Amino acid sequence: MAPTQHDAFAIRDALIPSEGMTGLDRATVVIAAGVVREVLPPDAALPQGFATLAAAGRILMPGFIDAHSHAEGALGRETPELGLLRQGITTAIIGQDGVSFAPATAESAPMNERYFSAINGPVPPALSGDCSVDDVLTHFSSQSRINAAMLLPAGTLRSAVAGFTAEPLTESQLEAATELAVASLDAGACGISLGLEYVPNGFADRRELLRYAGIAAASGAPLVAHLRGYEQSAPQGLAEFFGLAREAGAPIHISHLHAPAALVLPAIDEAIDSGISVTFDSYPYRRGNTILTMLALPARLQEGGPAATLAALADRATLEELRRDWFPSIAELLSRVTVASAAHPDWRWVEGQLLPAAAAATGQELGEFVCELLLATGLGVGAIVQQPASNQIADVRAIANHPAHLGGSDGIYLGSHPHPRGWGSFARMLRRHVVDWRDWSWAEAADHLSYRAAARFSLGDRGRARPGSIADFCLVHPDEIADGADYDAPTRPARGIMEVFIAGVPVLSQGTLTDRYPGHGLRRPMWTPTS
């Protein structure tokens, strides 16, 4: 659809999810000034001067909200934006796992970028050096076809006030972190994210974590966590997080939940029954994606920042100690790792290969090869991890069917062999849960993939087709919807969504990107501290 005069138009005779969750209703949806003006009977007369788009049997779904995305460096780039929009994603929530571009100082920014570039990508020049959450949200207004909401990343916050030290924050540092956190929420951050398996956030003691939880409780913004343990260790990670929530009274959100369902869902139900406000997101795959540094090196080797880590890797005595005492303990884990991205042109050949096979090709021991790869790339290696056999597709399905579930991709948009979840998660969830398995009605899919996230993260009146709601929508062909990306072709676009609108502006038309950039940095409403 070509842009219309003032983007005032009607989507004629669309199928729209019933708010009663019972099925689909036929209606004509009239859009003007970025919002739904009217929802009319399918054959009603239109206001004068409104253009028309025929739905032609397609379902008008609310634009999907990716509750867990690492699209910081991807927004504004055509290939990943096409991949997002072909799934119907209109908003990405960034600042995940305690790591992002802000808040940063001139001193902390280079450390953050060196360590976390294999997750979030390179920092845009406009956001390099001193950078705030306000700066990031401002940058993504008019720079992208897709909306971005941002969590305050507690690891990036910690590095801004204390670097990569493992020491507890001093009182003055904790007060500085508190001031930055409050300022970031005032600027519109939609929550606070913890990355408890990443440095430097993993070095935070309970006193520091409770401070963030208390700020979340006071503001009503969710505390979001990459737990300190998944799979068989998930119960311990959940127990720690529920303890923080219970003590501080904070609403919480669990990032990318993956584990045997019988281990985690009863604990979540018990926490909800006890009065804790709990949601979580998950993606529909049995492989994860992270940075190799976090997987392959002990936390003590990462203290002091990337320069110190690289110096340690260049030390022969340290390498011998790792070879003797460390790498044998994680050999099974590393055997399940495929390289997604390697930030050096001489090492691009390793992308798409399992670590043991790549090491064998060089004639090196696995641990020695990993250290050389990390050294050569300046720690810039992304890793895809096959989850243990204990986590089956039935577990993925059960977790996604829970009423506290939100859709997330955990998408990382780097390298020649990225995880396909960044290009396929939402289309795969629709295909499986709605079309094939019939777990969800289309109305329930709108809840899982849009409305709940908008409500949880205070992203405005999104997730419904009703008068006054923000006109973020996609048209879904119910017979064609399916993911196209797989591990061999991870950036192949999804099928079945060819038209997407953000605030009533067409950004995907007949499956092709338009030249419109209506994306905004979405800001959570201001809050007033209670003390």
N, C-alpha and C positions, 0 to 999 in steps of 0.2 A: 504494500500500500504506500503510495506516495504521500508525503506530508500534505495535509489539508490546510485550508485557510484558518489560521489561529488554532489548528488542531482540534476543531470542533467536528465530531463525526459520530456515527452510530454503527454499532456492530449488530447487524440485523439477524434476527431469528437464531440466536445462539443458545446452546445448551449451557446452563449455569448450575453449579452445585447448589442444592437446596440447603438453606441454613438449618433446616430440621434434620439434616444428615440422612434423609431418606432416599435421595435420588437426584435427578436432574430436572430442572424446569426450563421451559422454552421462554425466551425473552429477547427483547431488543434493548441493548444497553447504550444509552446516550452519554457521550463524554464531551466535556468542555472545560477549558481552563485547568486541565490536569486532574479533574475529579469526575466521578460519576454524577451526572446531572439528574438522570432519570433511569428507572428500569421499567420498561413498557411491555405490554403484550407484544408477541412476536410480529403481528401484522399491523401495529398501531401506526398512525400517521406521525411523521417526524417533524420536529421544528423546522421552520423554513431556513434554507441555506446550509443544512447539515449534509455532509457527504455520507456515503453508506459503504460499509464493508459487509459482504455476505458471509456469515459464519459457515454456511454450507456443510452442516452436520458436525461441525467441530465444537469442542467444549471450551468455553471461555473460563479459564482458570486464573485465580489470582497469581500474580508474579511470585515465583518461588524465592524464598529467603534462605540462603545458604548459611546455616547457623554456625558453621565452622569452616573458614576459608583462609588460605594463605595467599590471597590474590593481591597483596600490597603492590608487588612489582609487576603484576600482570594487567591491572586495569589500565586502559588506554592503549593496550597492544591488541591488534586486530585478531590474531590467531586465538589467544585465550578468550577474548570477549565473544568471538563467534561460538567457541565451545560452550561458554556459559549460557549465552542466549538461546542456542539451539536446544538447551535443556529447559528453557523457560525461567532461568534464574535472573531476577531483576535487582536483587540486593545481596551483597556479600558482607558478612560480619568478619572483620579483620582484627588484628591485635591479639591473635590467639596464642595459647601455650606460654603466656608470659613474655612473648618476644614480638617486637615490631620496630618501626622506624622512630617512634617517639614514646615517652619524652627522652630526649637525648641532649647531651652537651657536646661542645667541640671536642672534648676529651673522650667521652664515652661512645660517640657515634662511630668512629673507625673500628673500635672493638666489637660493637654490635654487628656492624656490617660484615666484618671478617668472619665472625662466628656463625651468624644466622642467615647469611646470603644464600645458602643452599636450601633454605626454607622459603624465605620471602622474596628472594631475588634482589637485584641491585637497587640501591636507594635512588629515587629520582633526584637529579641535581637540585631541584627546588627545595628538597627536604633534607639535604646533607647538612652536617654540622648541627648547631643548635636547632632543635625542632620540638614542637609541642603537639599534643593531640589536636589542638585547635588548628595548627598549621596543616596537619594531615587531612583533616576533614575539609578545610578550605581548599586544599589542593585538589581533592577529588570531586569538588563541585565544578562542573563544566569541563573536566579533563577526561571524563569517561562516559561511555554509554550506560553504565551500570551504577547503581547506588552503592555506597560504602558506608557501613556503620562501623564504629571502632570501639573495641574494649581497651581499657587501660592495661598495658602489659606490665605485670609486676616485676618481671626479670629485667626489662629495659629500664624501668623505674629504679630498680636497685643499682644497676650499673651506673645510672646518672648520678646517684648520691654516694656510691661507695666502690665503683669499679667491679671487678670480678673476684673480690676477696671472699674467702669462706668464713671470715670472722663475723660474729653477730654485729648488727648495726649498733653504733653508739646512740646515746639518747639524742644528740644533735642530728645525726644522720636519720634516725627514725622520724624526728620531727620534720626534717626536710622532705622525706618521702611522703609523710602525711600531707604536707602542704601541696606537694605536686599532685598527689592523688585527688585531693579535694578540687584543685584547680582544673584537673583533667575532666572530672565529672561535671564541674560547672561549665566546661567548654563543650560538653555533649557526649562524652564517652558513655557507652550504653551498658557498662559493667566493668569489672576488674578481673583480669585473667591471671591465673597462676600456671607456671610450668614446672611442676615439682620434680621432674626428671631431667630438666635442663639446668645448666649453670648460666647465670649466677642465682636464679630464683630457687634452685634446689638447695642452696646454702642457707636460705632463710630459716630462722628458728621459729618456734611456735609463737613467741612474743610478736615477731614481725608479722607472721601470717594472721594472727588475731587482730592486729591493727587494721589490716586490709579488710578482714571480715567485718570488723566493727564499722568501718566506713561504708561498706556495702549495706550493712543493716540500717545505718542511719539514713542512707540515701534511697533505699529500696531497690537499688541496682543489684543485679545478680553477681555473686562471686562465682567465677567460672574456673574450672581446674582440669588441666592435664594431670591425672592422678599420679601418685608415687607407686605405680604398679598396675598392670593390666593382666589379662589372662588369669592364670592361677593365683597371681598376687593381687588381683582386683579387690577381694574382700578387705585386705589390709589398707589399700589405697582409699577405698570407700569409707572405712572406719575413721581414718584420719580426717577426711573431708567432712564427714557428718559430725565429727567432734567439734570442728571449727564452727560449723553452722549452728550447732546446738548451743555452744557457749556464747556466740556473738548474736544469735538471732538473725543470721543472714539468709536471704534466699540464695540458693545455689544451683549451678548448672554443671553437669559432668560432660567433659569433652570426649568425643569419639569413643564411646563405650564399646569395647570389644572384649568378650570373655565368654566362657560357658554361661548360658542364660540362668541355669539353676544356681550358679554361684552368686549372681549379682541381683537378679530381679527380686527375690525375696527380701534382700537387704534394702533395696530401694523402696519397696512397698512398706517395710517396717519403718523406715525413716519418714516416709510421707504420713503414715498413720500416727507417728509420734508428734507431728506438727511441723516438721521441716518442709519448707517449700522447695521441691526438687524437680528439675527437668534435666534432660540429657539429649545429646545428639549422637547419631551413628551413621555410618556409610555402608553400602551394601556389597562389601568385598571382604575377602579373607586375607588380604595382604595390607600391611601398613606402609607408611612412607615417612621418613624422618631424615635427620642428618647423621652421617656415619660417625662423626665425632662423639655424639651422645651414646651411640650403641657400642663403639669399639674401644673407647678409652675410659679409664677410671676417672671419677670426678676430681680426685686430688691433682691429676695431671692437667686439669682445665682451670685450676685456680690461678688467678692473676691475669687472665685474659688470653686471647689468641697468640700473642707474641711469646708469652711464657710457655704455652703449650707447644708451639712450633720449636722453640729452643730445646724443650725437653725431648721432643721426637728426634732432634738432630744429635742428641747425646748418646754415644754408644753404650754407656753403662745403663742408662735408662732403658734403651731398646733391649738389652740383654735381660734386664729384670722383667720387662713386659713379656718377652718371649718365654721366659722360664716360669713366671708366676701368674701372669694375667691371661694371656691369650688361650692357654689350654682350658681355662675355666669358662670361656665364652665361645669355644670352637663350634659347638652345636648351633648357637645363635648365628654366628657368622656364616655358617653353611647355608642358611636360609636367606641370605642377603644378596640382592641384585643391585648393581649401581644404576641409579637413575640419571645422575648428572655429575660431571667432573669439570671443575672450573679451570681447566688448562687445556689449550688446544692439543698438546702432545699426549693427553690422556683421554681424549674423547673416545678412543677405541674401546675403552673399558665399559662405556655406557651400554646397558642392556645385558651385561654378563654377570653371572654369579661370581661372587668373590673367590671361591676356591678354584673355579675354572680360570679366572683371570690371573690369579697367583701362579697356577700351574703353567700358564703360557709364558710366564717370565722366569720360571725355574726357582721361584722364591717360596719360602715358607709363608703361610697365610698371614701371620702376624707381621712379619717383616714387610710383606707386600702392602698391607693396610697402612702401616706407618709411612712407607715411601709415598703412597698415593695421597695421604693427608698432607704430607710435607710439600709435595709438588703442587698441590692445588690450593695451598694456604688454608686448609680445612674445608674447602668448598666442594664437598661430596654429598650428594643426596642418595638415600638408600631405600629400596623397597624391601620389605620384610615379610616373608611368608609366615603367617601365624601358625601356632602349634596345632596339631591334629585334634586337640581337645576342643578347639573352637570350630564348630561345623556350621554349614549354611542354615541348619535348623536353629542354631543359636542366634545368628544374624537376623533371621526372620522373627524370632520371638522377641528379641530386643526392640526391633523396629515396630512391633505391634503394641508395645506398651503405651498406655495413655499419657505418659510423661515424655514421650519421644518427640524430637524435632529432627528434621532432615538436615544433614550436613555432609559435605564432601571431603573435608580436610584436604582440599585440592592444593597441589604444589605444581607450579607451571614452569618448570625449568628442565633443561636437558633434552636429549633426543629420545629418551625412554622414560618419560614421567609416568607416574601411576595413572591409569585410565580414569580413576574416580573423578579427577578434575573435569573431565569431558563427558562423563556418563552417569554419575550418581543419581541425579534426579530423574532422568529418563528411565534408568534401571528400576528405581523404586516404583515409578508409575507402572511400568510394564509388569513387574512381578506382583506387587501388592494389590493393584487394581485389576489389571487385565487377566493375568495368568492365575494367580492364587486367589483372587477375590477376597483378600483380607480386608481391604478398605473399599468403601464407596468413593466416588469422586469427591463428594463433600468431605469425607474423612481424610482423603488425600490433601485437600486444600488446608485442612487443619494441621496435619503432620508437617506439611512442606511450606506453609506460609503463615497462617493466622496465629498459631501458637508462638512462633518466633517473633512476630510483630508485637504480640502482647507481652512476651517475656522480656524483650529488650526495648520496649517503649518506642517503637518505630512508626507510630502514627496509625491512622485508620487504613490498614492494609489487610489483605487476606480475605476480603469479601467483595461481592459485586452488589453494592447497595448505594443509594443516594448519599453523596458526601464522601464516599471512600476514595482514596487516592487511586488513580487509574493506572496501576501497575498490573498488566495482564499479559497472558499468552493464550494463543489459540491452539488447542491440542487435538490432533486427529486420533481418536481412540483406537482405531485399528492399526495405525502405523507407529504409534509411539514405542520407541525402543532405543537402548543405548547402542552406539556404533563402535565405541572405543574398546579395545582389549589390550592385553599386554604386548602383543606384536604390533598393533597399530593404535597406540594410546591417545592420539589426538584426532581420531576420526570423529566427526560430529554426530550427535544423536539424530534420530529420525522422528518425524511426527509433529514437530513444532517449527513453523515457518514464519509466524507473525508474533512479534513481541512489542509491547508498548510500555514505556516508562513515563509516568505522569502524563499519560495521553499522547506521548510523542512516539511515533514509530521508529524503533531502533533496529528491528529485524523485519524485512519485507521479502516475501517469497524465498525465505531462507538465506537472504543476503543482507549484510550489514548496510544500514543507511549512513548518511553523513551527518547525523544528528547526535549530539552529546548532552542528553538531559540528565545524566547521572548526578547525584548530589551526595555530599557528605552528610549523612543523616545524623541529627543531633538529638540525644535524649533530652527531654525537658529539664529545665533548671530545677535544682532542689535546694532546700534551705536546711543546713545542718541543725540538729536538735540540741547541740551543746557546743 
